Amino acid sequence: MSPHGIAISAIQGAIETMLLPGSGPVEDAKAESMVVAYFSLLAIDSNEFKHYCERIRRIAVRRKEAA
């Protein structure tokens, strides 16, 4: 599997973890850190970086609104 494929799988897994009941700021931080790390390693490009950051932000906002 390519570095890009590994990065995408890991990021999507972290985002799915954010959607589980009982998840919170720790899971948010883990997903954000993973996106930044893979972008820093050039495993994802800037468009993917923006996409995943926005997706993580939307999930966090929805969770806050629901609380």
C-alpha positions in Angstrom: 0.0 0.0 0.0 1.3 3.5 -0.9 2.0 6.1 1.8 -1.0 8.1 0.4 -3.3 5.1 0.9 -2.0 4.5 4.4 -2.5 8.2 5.3 -6.1 8.2 3.9 -7.0 5.0 5.8 -5.6 6.3 9.0 -7.3 9.7 8.8 -10.6 8.2 7.9 -10.3 5.8 10.8 -9.6 8.7 13.2 -12.6 10.6 11.9 -14.8 7.5 12.3 -13.6 7.3 15.9 -14.8 10.9 16.4 -18.3 9.8 15.4 -18.6 7.2 18.1 -20.7 7.9 21.1 -18.6 9.2 24.0 -15.9 10.6 21.9 -14.7 14.1 22.7 -11.8 16.5 22.5 -9.1 13.8 22.7 -10.4 12.1 19.6 -10.7 15.5 17.9 -7.1 16.3 18.7 -5.9 12.9 17.5 -7.6 13.3 14.1 -6.3 16.9 13.7 -2.8 15.8 14.7 -2.9 12.9 12.2 -4.0 15.2 9.3 -1.2 17.7 10.1 1.4 14.9 10.4 0.5 13.3 7.1 0.4 16.7 5.4 3.9 17.5 6.9 5.2 14.2 5.5 3.7 15.1 2.1 1.5 11.9 2.1 -1.6 14.1 1.5 -1.8 17.3 -0.6 -3.2 20.7 0.3 -6.7 20.0 -1.0 -7.0 16.8 1.0 -5.6 18.7 4.0 -8.3 21.3 3.7 -11.0 18.7 3.1 -10.1 16.7 6.2 -9.7 19.8 8.4 -13.1 21.0 7.4 -14.7 17.6 8.0 -13.2 17.4 11.5 -14.3 21.0 12.2 -17.9 20.2 11.1 -18.1 17.1 13.3 -16.7 19.1 16.4 -19.2 21.9 15.8 -22.2 19.4 15.5 -21.1 17.7 18.7 -20.9 21.1 20.6 -24.4 22.1 19.3 -25.8 18.7 20.4 -24.4 19.1 23.9 
